[in-house]
């Protein structure tokens, strides 16, 4: 039996690849963060999901370089050497045949240590720009796996392979039973709002203000995220209580959704309001889903803006910059997109051409090839 060690900051594509690996041929372990927030000791989503699959989870922390100078950023920088030492320890104890990285600062010590120990590695880039971790990891990996055609010329072309960005089966496949547990009583357009697993405080705050207007015309499902340091979930529950009985039934708010629930909502939503992370963009493109995208500002190389522009160019999305976000503007944009829904839906095939449905299988094939 072969052994693979998977690591990185993007859990969604990792899970999609895990689904394609033959469990009779592969032993899998995952290296990631135990806590999403060290301060509040909130368990990370990756740990929850990996342990649900009964896959070995190894807690790993490493320092990182930050643009902002503070006590915590200095402390994090000083942890970098410890991260490399810990990476060697993990690899020597686990003895994997191959390492697969999905980016993020946690992955770099593992990839570098695997190179020193002569364990082949592959690194996957999800975004429409090349992240710092991928640039570093690419120096030591056998393969650089890319999601978008426009990134091919930005890395070592001898190592790079265009494979696509994998999405989980449960997200793409509509499950009627799951949907029945999430559905609304009234047959109104459904607006699904999400700031990602961790959530977005500014989006949550804007929805709280916009809620009375939104529920007049739509069913609204809001995923606030699982990091609740600012109490957004409680505030939105209070906002719901202040609605009349008729409008209360049109609003649902949750901290967390499993992949089947995400799949049901993404499939059934008439409009998705979200950030524009690489995995979200991939799922929206595969489903041809009209979306209002609010890119996270100050990301490396404006990666979320570049991601969003791919779908805007394909004609299924509008971009709302965060500095223009207000409850008034949000409602206006949602109304506009619902009214013009047929126009956006006509462009679904253009969006689908941007992505590869077989991305997870493509990655599995590349893993096999580096072991030959």
PyMOL commands that set and color helices and strands:
alter all, ss='L'
color gray80, all
select helices_A, chain A and resi 11-20+45-52+71-78+80-94+105-116+132-137+149-154+169-172+176-180+201-214+232-241+245-248+259-268+278-287+300-314+322-324+327-339+341-346+348-352+359-370
alter helices_A, ss='H'
color red, helices_A
select strands_A, chain A and resi 2-7+26-32+35-37+42-43+56-59+98-101+120-125+143-146+160-162+190-194+219-223+251-254+271-274+291-293+317-319
alter strands_A, ss='S'
color yellow, strands_A
deselect
rebuild
show_as cartoon
